[in-house]
Amino acid sequence: MNTKDLGTYHVFVWLESGAGWVMKWGTSARYTHGRGECHPLTAGRIRPTYEDEDDVLVNILYMFTEGDFSCDCNKALFLADALQEERPENYPCGDSMKIKKMLVKCPDERELLIFDNGEPI
């Protein structure tokens, strides 16, 4: 796999309610999380995980439509952070906070609409 640092993308997410947030999506190398015998503070640096821009966009779309970020409990955290409010504790999991639109701003300033009216583009 030939991976590389593609820069920092920004994901703009609008919910059907009108609320939303902007999330920074980095593609550079990062440090592994600790697990098992590996303590987080001694974890090693791993290479970037993306091969190209299409790979980044597919990953963003997946995370918000089927992955961890698709659950109401995570969306509530993103909203609280965006509004600089206290994060809710034990927000119920579910799928009531529907995403209406997602736009990705690329490192070169291009804007790509990847989700609109509840459907991937």
N, C-alpha and C positions, 0 to 999 in steps of 0.2 A: 504494500500500500504506500503510495507516494503522497503523504500529507504535508500540508504547509500552513503557515499563518496567513490568513486571508484578511486580517484586520478586524475591526470592531463594527458590528452591525447594530442597529437600533430597531427594536420591534415595537410598533405602535398597536395597541390592542383596544378596540372599542367593544363594549358590551351592548346588548340590546337595550339596556336601561339608560344608556347614554354615558355611563361611567367608563373609565378606562385608565390605562397606564402606559408608560414607555419603559422598555426593558433593554438593558445593554447586553449584547450577545457577543462575547469574545471568542476568537478562534485560535488564539495563540497557545503555546505550550502552557501547561499548568502543573501543579503538584497533585499527586495522588492523595486521596483521602486515606486515613489510617484504617487498617482492617486487620483482624487476626493478630499476627505477630508483628505487624507494622504499625508503630505509633504515629499518629498524625504529624507530630513535629519532626519525625525523621523520615517521613515519606519522600519518595523520589520524584523528580520532575519527569513528566511524560510528554511525548511529542504532541503537536497539534493533531486533532482527530479528523479533520475535514480534508477531503481530496480536492473539492472545487466548490464554487458558489452554489451550484444545484444541490450538492450534499448539505450545505448549510441550510438552505431554504426548506428542503425536505425534512430535516431534523427539527427546525423551528415549527413547521406546520404539524408534524407528528406530536411534538411535546404539548402543544396547545389543544389538539383535537382528540388525541388518544392517550397521550402520556401523562406524566405526573401533573403538568400544569393545567390539564383539562378539568380537574376536580374543583368544586366550589371552595373547598378548604384552602387550596393554594391561591385561587383567584381572590379570595377575601384577604389573604396576606399581601398580595400584590397591590390591591386597592388601598389597603391601610398604609402601606409604605409610600405609595404615590401621593396620598393625601397627608402624609406625615402625621398619621394618627396612631394610636396604640394598636398593636396587632391583636386581633381577637384570639382568645384561647378556646381550643376545642371546637372550632367552627365545624358544623356538620358537613360530612362529605355528601356529594350529590352532583347533579348536572342542571341546576336551575338557573345559574348565571351563564346565559348563552352569549357566545361571541358573535358579534355582528360582522366585524371587519378587522383585518390585520394588514398592516402596511410595514414593509421592511425598508429602512433607509440604509443603503450600502455605504461602505467606506468611501467610495468615490462620489457620494451624494445622490446616486440614482435612487429613485423610490419605486419599489415593486409591491403592487397589491397582490397578496397571496391568498386572501380569504375575503369574500364579500357576500353579504346577505346569507350567512350561514353555510356557505359552500366554498371549498377550495377552488382556486383559479389555476 
